[in-house]
């Protein structure tokens, strides 16, 4: 795994831009596609064999569950001394975005729980990725400090799968970045079950551009790929945003409030420099869009919140995206005569 210093991308991963930029903080680890993965489509995968490879021992599943539920990694202390089992080949947790995939989230969650321990499947509406980092992984680390070899091996082999769109994957990757900051490596590599509309990131790393209609077998194949897939690298950057303190903003998942930040006082700004600022920080990767693309994504996000019945699946989502694209493009708005519209004021972070 790469740390906070710059490192080269491994073979097979998309090339990152600005490789020499000092603002790059890490090369996130994603599970990619190999030639062997391409052969999985026609192979029957044994459900019980898959479960043995990814299902953690029961006491570790319960320890993680309690630590996350009570937001206290010390909740795992009652499980000290139970480490007489072997860690599976690829212990795995899955984050499910129940709002993605045309509302298939609840059915997908049930299917995933059939293939692994119930406590290893997290609905993002209930468990946030940072809670998993701060409490779930921390409880495994505490058990390992107590001499639990099974917990130590499980923590070292841990893999994460995200069932959602590119934005959901970015949310999870940004949360896992906290491990780099606090020197809690290794950072679990991440696989994807694509539930979004575009799925650009999923497509780039060989996880597919859409959710299969034969979704039950598709989920099983995806988990198997997460077990055997090679690790690729994805560059990411840390971003700092400063705003006047009186401004109110609805933050995306990738940004959070920061109390201790410094802003370059020599920056050129229009008007007077604000006396007090509010700072936000986070991680962005893959794409950072300003203008039409960001405006389309922003519009779709709010439409889905206001009228969720319109966004029922990938096909309807693509039609809505197309509609927004036709209304926001250069040839469909007066942006040629308005610089503000030409370059856009919306910002898209994943």
ZAMARGU-4260 file (C-alpha; in steps of 0.2 Angstrom, whole numbers, plus 5000, padded with zeros to 4 digits):
<rodrens>
0) 5000/5000/5000 | 5006/5018/4997 | 5008/5030/5011 | 5006/5048/5012 | 5022/5051/5001
5) 5021/5050/4982 | 5023/5033/4974 | 5021/5026/4957 | 5005/5018/4950 | 5006/4999/4948
10) 5004/4991/4931 | 4987/4989/4925 | 4980/5004/4934 | 4974/5020/4924 | 4987/5033/4923
15) 4986/5048/4936 | 4988/5066/4931 | 5000/5077/4940 | 5011/5063/4946 | 5024/5076/4952
20) 5011/5087/4961 | 5015/5089/4979 | 4997/5090/4983 | 4995/5071/4980 | 4993/5062/4996
25) 4992/5044/4992 | 4989/5031/4979 | 4972/5022/4985 | 4972/5004/4983 | 4958/4997/4972
30) 4956/4979/4967 | 4957/4978/4948 | 4954/4965/4934 | 4966/4952/4928 | 4965/4940/4914
35) 4960/4926/4926 | 4945/4937/4931 | 4938/4937/4913 | 4936/4919/4914 | 4924/4919/4929
40) 4909/4923/4918 | 4907/4905/4913 | 4913/4897/4930 | 4901/4891/4943 | 4907/4898/4960
45) 4903/4887/4975 | 4893/4897/4988 | 4900/4888/5003 | 4918/4889/4997 | 4916/4907/4994
50) 4909/4909/5012 | 4924/4900/5019 | 4936/4912/5011 | 4927/4929/5016 | 4918/4925/5032
55) 4926/4931/5048 | 4925/4920/5064 | 4909/4924/5074 | 4918/4932/5089 | 4927/4945/5078
60) 4910/4949/5069 | 4902/4952/5085 | 4917/4962/5092 | 4916/4973/5077 | 4897/4975/5078
65) 4898/4980/5096 | 4912/4992/5094 | 4903/5001/5079 | 4886/5000/5088 | 4892/5008/5104
70) 4905/5019/5095 | 4919/5012/5107 | 4933/5001/5101 | 4935/4995/5119 | 4918/4986/5118
75) 4928/4972/5110 | 4937/4969/5127 | 4924/4956/5132 | 4930/4945/5117 | 4948/4944/5123
80) 4954/4926/5124 | 4943/4919/5110 | 4956/4920/5096 | 4959/4901/5094 | 4953/4901/5076
85) 4961/4904/5059 | 4958/4920/5049 | 4949/4917/5032 | 4959/4919/5016 | 4951/4936/5012
90) 4940/4943/5026 | 4929/4956/5019 | 4916/4969/5023 | 4903/4976/5011 | 4895/4994/5011
95) 4879/4995/5002 | 4871/5011/4996 | 4852/5007/4997 | 4848/5022/4987 | 4858/5016/4972
100) 4854/5003/4959 | 4836/5007/4957 | 4831/5004/4975 | 4839/4986/4974 | 4849/4990/4990
105) 4838/4980/5002 | 4837/4965/4991 | 4856/4966/4988 | 4859/4967/5006 | 4850/4952/5010
110) 4859/4942/4996 | 4876/4948/5003 | 4871/4942/5020 | 4868/4925/5013 | 4886/4925/5006
115) 4895/4931/5022 | 4891/4935/5040 | 4877/4947/5043 | 4888/4958/5053 | 4900/4960/5038
120) 4887/4969/5028 | 4884/4988/5032 | 4870/4998/5025 | 4877/5016/5023 | 4861/5023/5029
125) 4865/5015/5046 | 4884/5013/5047 | 4895/5027/5040 | 4913/5022/5033 | 4921/5033/5046
130) 4913/5023/5060 | 4920/5007/5053 | 4937/5015/5052 | 4937/5023/5070 | 4928/5008/5079
135) 4927/4992/5068 | 4945/4991/5062 | 4951/4999/5079 | 4943/4985/5089 | 4953/4972/5078
140) 4969/4981/5081 | 4965/4981/5100 | 4962/4963/5100 | 4978/4960/5090 | 4988/4971/5103
145) 4981/4959/5116 | 4990/4944/5107 | 4975/4938/5096 | 4984/4931/5081 | 4967/4928/5072
150) 4962/4946/5074 | 4979/4952/5068 | 4978/4941/5053 | 4960/4947/5049 | 4965/4965/5050
155) 4980/4963/5039 | 4970/4953/5026 | 4954/4964/5026 | 4946/4969/5010 | 4932/4981/5007
160) 4918/4980/4994 | 4907/4995/4990 | 4890/4992/4982 | 4886/5009/4975 | 4890/5022/4962
165) 4907/5032/4960 | 4902/5044/4973 | 4899/5031/4986 | 4915/5023/4982 | 4924/5040/4984
170) 4915/5042/5001 | 4922/5025/5007 | 4940/5028/5000 | 4940/5045/5008 | 4936/5038/5025
175) 4949/5024/5023 | 4962/5038/5020 | 4961/5042/5039 | 4971/5026/5041 | 4986/5034/5031
180) 4985/5050/5042 | 4986/5040/5058 | 4999/5027/5052 | 4987/5013/5054 | 4992/5003/5039
185) 4989/4992/5029 | 4974/5001/5021 | 4961/4988/5015 | 4960/4988/4996 | 4943/4991/4989
190) 4932/4982/4976 | 4916/4988/4968 | 4899/4981/4964 | 4893/4995/4952 | 4876/5002/4956
195) 4878/5020/4949 | 4873/5028/4933 | 4889/5031/4924 | 4901/5020/4935 | 4916/5027/4927
200) 4928/5022/4941 | 4921/5004/4941 | 4922/5003/4922 | 4940/5009/4923 | 4946/4995/4935
205) 4936/4981/4927 | 4921/4979/4938 | 4909/4983/4925 | 4899/4998/4919 | 4882/4993/4925
210) 4873/4981/4937 | 4869/4964/4929 | 4850/4959/4927 | 4856/4942/4933 | 4861/4951/4949
215) 4861/4936/4961 | 4875/4927/4952 | 4883/4944/4948 | 4885/4948/4966 | 4893/4931/4969
220) 4906/4933/4955 | 4910/4951/4961 | 4914/4945/4979 | 4925/4931/4971 | 4934/4944/4960
225) 4937/4954/4976 | 4946/4938/4984 | 4958/4935/4969 | 4959/4952/4960 | 4976/4961/4959
230) 4978/4977/4968 | 4980/4993/4957 | 4983/5011/4962 | 4973/5026/4961 | 4980/5043/4964
235) 4971/5055/4976 | 4973/5072/4983 | 4969/5082/4999 | 4959/5097/4996 | 4956/5112/5008
240) 4941/5124/5006 | 4939/5140/5015 | 4923/5150/5016 | 4917/5166/5025 | 4911/5160/5042
245) 4894/5167/5039 | 4891/5156/5023 | 4881/5140/5025 | 4884/5125/5014 | 4878/5108/5012
250) 4894/5097/5012 | 4896/5082/5001 | 4902/5066/5010 | 4920/5069/5005 | 4922/5085/5014
255) 4921/5088/5033 | 4924/5103/5045 | 4942/5106/5050 | 4946/5116/5065 | 4965/5118/5062
260) 4969/5124/5044 | 4980/5137/5037 | 4976/5147/5021 | 4990/5155/5011 | 4988/5174/5015
265) 4996/5179/4998 | 4981/5171/4988 | 4973/5184/4976 | 4955/5186/4980 | 4941/5198/4974
270) 4935/5210/4987 | 4941/5211/5006 | 4948/5196/5014 | 4935/5189/5026 | 4939/5192/5045
275) 4934/5174/5050 | 4933/5158/5039 | 4926/5141/5040 | 4937/5127/5034 | 4933/5111/5026
280) 4945/5097/5021 | 4943/5081/5012 | 4950/5069/4998 | 4946/5069/4979 | 4952/5057/4966
285) 4947/5051/4949 | 4939/5067/4943 | 4937/5084/4949 | 4924/5093/4938 | 4919/5111/4936
290) 4906/5117/4924 | 4893/5108/4914 | 4897/5090/4921 | 4896/5096/4939 | 4880/5106/4936
295) 4872/5090/4928 | 4877/5079/4943 | 4871/5093/4955 | 4854/5094/4947 | 4852/5075/4946
300) 4857/5074/4965 | 4843/5086/4970 | 4830/5079/4958 | 4833/5062/4966 | 4831/5069/4984
305) 4815/5079/4979 | 4807/5066/4967 | 4814/5049/4971 | 4801/5040/4961 | 4809/5047/4945
310) 4825/5038/4948 | 4820/5020/4949 | 4834/5012/4939 | 4850/5014/4928 | 4840/5016/4912
315) 4828/5030/4919 | 4844/5038/4927 | 4853/5039/4911 | 4838/5047/4903 | 4837/5060/4916
320) 4856/5063/4915 | 4854/5065/4896 | 4840/5078/4899 | 4851/5088/4910 | 4865/5087/4898
325) 4854/5094/4884 | 4849/5109/4896 | 4866/5113/4902 | 4877/5111/4887 | 4886/5126/4878
330) 4874/5126/4864 | 4858/5125/4875 | 4862/5139/4887 | 4867/5158/4885 | 4884/5153/4891
335) 4893/5160/4876 | 4888/5178/4882 | 4889/5175/4901 | 4907/5170/4908 | 4899/5164/4924
340) 4889/5151/4915 | 4903/5147/4903 | 4914/5140/4917 | 4901/5136/4929 | 4900/5138/4948
345) 4896/5121/4953 | 4909/5109/4960 | 4909/5090/4959 | 4918/5080/4972 | 4919/5061/4973
</rodrens>
